Amino acid sequence: MALAAVVVIWRIGMAMLRALARPNEPPPEGEMRKVNLRYRCGVCGAEVRMTQAAEDLPPSPRHCQEDMDLVASPYD
Protein backbone atom coordinates (compact mmCIF):
# COMPACT_ATOMS: atom_id res chain seq x y z
CA MET A 1 0.00 0.00 0.00
CA ALA A 2 2.80 2.40 0.94
CA LEU A 3 4.69 1.54 -2.23
CA ALA A 4 1.64 2.40 -4.36
CA ALA A 5 1.31 5.76 -2.57
CA VAL A 6 4.99 6.53 -3.19
CA VAL A 7 4.62 5.76 -6.90
CA VAL A 8 1.51 7.94 -7.23
CA ILE A 9 3.13 10.86 -5.39
CA TRP A 10 6.31 10.50 -7.46
CA ARG A 11 4.36 10.54 -10.75
CA ILE A 12 2.36 13.61 -9.70
CA GLY A 13 5.56 15.39 -8.69
CA MET A 14 7.29 14.56 -11.97
CA ALA A 15 4.26 15.76 -13.97
CA MET A 16 4.31 19.06 -12.08
CA LEU A 17 8.04 19.52 -12.74
CA ARG A 18 7.58 18.80 -16.46
CA ALA A 19 4.81 21.39 -16.64
CA LEU A 20 7.07 24.00 -15.01
CA ALA A 21 9.96 23.21 -17.33
CA ARG A 22 7.94 23.85 -20.50
CA PRO A 23 8.35 27.46 -21.72
CA ASN A 24 5.22 29.58 -22.08
CA GLU A 25 4.39 30.33 -25.69
CA PRO A 26 2.98 33.75 -26.53
CA PRO A 27 -0.75 33.72 -27.21
CA PRO A 28 -1.93 33.80 -30.83
CA GLU A 29 -2.24 37.20 -32.51
CA GLY A 30 -5.46 38.98 -31.49
CA GLU A 31 -5.96 36.98 -28.28
CA MET A 32 -6.10 38.95 -25.04
CA ARG A 33 -2.99 38.88 -22.85
CA LYS A 34 -2.27 40.21 -19.37
CA VAL A 35 -0.66 43.66 -19.14
CA ASN A 36 -0.15 46.09 -16.26
CA LEU A 37 -0.31 49.64 -17.65
CA ARG A 38 -1.41 52.93 -16.07
CA TYR A 39 -2.28 56.00 -18.12
CA ARG A 40 -3.00 59.58 -17.00
CA CYS A 41 -4.81 62.32 -18.93
CA GLY A 42 -2.59 65.40 -19.27
CA VAL A 43 -5.61 67.73 -19.39
CA CYS A 44 -7.86 66.67 -16.50
CA GLY A 45 -5.69 64.15 -14.60
CA ALA A 46 -8.02 61.15 -14.97
CA GLU A 47 -6.22 57.80 -14.63
CA VAL A 48 -6.87 54.47 -16.35
CA ARG A 49 -5.42 51.07 -15.46
CA MET A 50 -5.28 48.55 -18.32
CA THR A 51 -5.05 44.89 -17.32
CA GLN A 52 -5.72 43.10 -20.64
CA ALA A 53 -4.82 44.00 -24.20
CA ALA A 54 -4.41 42.34 -27.58
CA GLU A 55 -0.70 43.35 -27.72
CA ASP A 56 2.10 43.74 -25.17
CA LEU A 57 2.23 47.54 -25.53
CA PRO A 58 -1.06 48.77 -27.05
CA PRO A 59 -1.57 52.36 -28.26
CA SER A 60 -2.56 54.75 -25.49
CA PRO A 61 -6.26 55.46 -24.93
CA ARG A 62 -7.72 58.92 -25.61
CA HIS A 63 -9.36 61.21 -23.05
CA CYS A 64 -10.30 64.89 -23.40
CA GLN A 65 -9.61 64.48 -27.15
CA GLU A 66 -5.88 63.80 -26.49
CA ASP A 67 -3.73 60.70 -26.04
CA MET A 68 -3.14 59.76 -22.40
CA ASP A 69 0.39 59.61 -20.96
CA LEU A 70 1.88 56.27 -19.85
CA VAL A 71 2.61 56.61 -16.12
CA ALA A 72 3.63 53.06 -15.08
CA SER A 73 5.87 51.07 -17.37
CA PRO A 74 4.82 47.48 -18.13
CA TYR A 75 8.26 46.37 -16.94
CA ASP A 76 8.02 47.92 -13.43
Secondary structure, DSSP 4 states (H G I P E B T S, - for coil): -HHHHHHHHHHHHHHHHHHHHSPPPPPPTTS-EEEEEEEE-TTT--EEEEEEESSSSPPPPEETTEEPEEEE-TT-
